[in-house]
Amino acid sequence: MITLCGFSLSNYYNKVKLALLEKGIPFREELCMTGSSDEEVLSCSPLGKVPFIRTAQGSLCESQVILDYLEAAYPETPLLPTDPWQRAKVHELVTFIDLHLELVARELYPQAFFGGTVSESNQARIRKQLTKNIAGFKRLAKFGPYLAGEHFTQADCAGWASLPLVGMASKIVLGEDLLVAGGVNWKPYIALVGERPTAQKVAADRKADQDRIAALKQAG
Ligand SMILES: N[C@@H](CCC(=O)N[C@@H](CS)C(=O)NCC(=O)O)C(=O)O
């Protein structure tokens, strides 16, 4: 059975978890935090990032690599169209979400979520880059009602996990939700995906962990 390693507050972990649940692939979860110096963990995820998976054949890291492996190994309940062009269009969207939106917004997380600070000059740079990239994403995303159109795809696993973070981080740090400002009205879309039992399971697990961490902090 596949083991998904990481933790439920990680958007990339939740991207993979949502795909596993959507595809109906049995899996178990193993708690693994980032920045490990454990040789065994580094042999699975050489940069110490999560998620990674353990399989009967070995381990695999990088969320999109994992999603594409799952798609090839478990073709039932596909999360990609069969047409090569349409498949590539879904991958294009995932690349925009992971690389051009989330990875840029991620630089705001220390201040948005972890009590740190992001310098004024970095904020200005990130605002400029995100504004440009959001305009690009808006040209590609269909919201029809799913990101690639009529069907739920890998792009929705990435989008559901990461778009709220981009919106929230920019709102908290830059004073403006840059997705909304750029005409990407993500909240109804997240609510729509959130009606799926799979997304509800991922969100409930994340909430349980958030509550547990908050209780631990309060205790001491
Ligand atoms: N490109 C990676 C990104 C994964 C990632 O950045 N995960 C975060 C947690 S959400 C992490 O491990 N951060 C720790 C680090 O970058 O060292 C993927 O798609 O899996």
The ligand as an SDF file (V2000), in Angstrom:
LIG
                    3D

 20 19  0  0  0  0  0  0  0  0999 V2000
    7.9160   21.3330   -5.3120 N   0  0  0  0  0  0  0  0  0  0  0  0
    7.5620   20.6380   -4.1070 C   0  0  0  0  0  0  0  0  0  0  0  0
    7.2510   21.6640   -3.0300 C   0  0  0  0  0  0  0  0  0  0  0  0
    6.9620   20.9980   -1.7180 C   0  0  0  0  0  0  0  0  0  0  0  0
    7.1330   21.9850   -0.5720 C   0  0  0  0  0  0  0  0  0  0  0  0
    7.6820   23.0930   -0.7330 O   0  0  0  0  0  0  0  0  0  0  0  0
    6.6810   21.5440    0.5820 N   0  0  0  0  0  0  0  0  0  0  0  0
    6.8640   22.3730    1.7390 C   0  0  0  0  0  0  0  0  0  0  0  0
    5.7520   22.1030    2.7360 C   0  0  0  0  0  0  0  0  0  0  0  0
    4.2160   22.7220    2.1370 S   0  0  0  0  0  0  0  0  0  0  0  0
    8.1920   22.0210    2.3580 C   0  0  0  0  0  0  0  0  0  0  0  0
    8.5560   20.8680    2.4180 O   0  0  0  0  0  0  0  0  0  0  0  0
    8.9390   23.0390    2.8170 N   0  0  0  0  0  0  0  0  0  0  0  0
   10.1920   22.8510    3.4700 C   0  0  0  0  0  0  0  0  0  0  0  0
   11.3540   23.2480    2.6110 C   0  0  0  0  0  0  0  0  0  0  0  0
   11.1700   23.8630    1.5470 O   0  0  0  0  0  0  0  0  0  0  0  0
   12.4860   22.9910    3.0280 O   0  0  0  0  0  0  0  0  0  0  0  0
    6.3720   19.7090   -4.3650 C   0  0  0  0  0  0  0  0  0  0  0  0
    5.6000   19.9940   -5.2790 O   0  0  0  0  0  0  0  0  0  0  0  0
    6.2450   18.6960   -3.6630 O   0  0  0  0  0  0  0  0  0  0  0  0
  1  2  1  0
  2  3  1  0
  2 18  1  0
  3  4  1  0
  4  5  1  0
  5  6  2  0
  5  7  1  0
  7  8  1  0
  8  9  1  0
  8 11  1  0
  9 10  1  0
 11 12  2  0
 11 13  1  0
 13 14  1  0
 14 15  1  0
 15 16  2  0
 15 17  1  0
 18 19  2  0
 18 20  1  0
M  END
$$$$
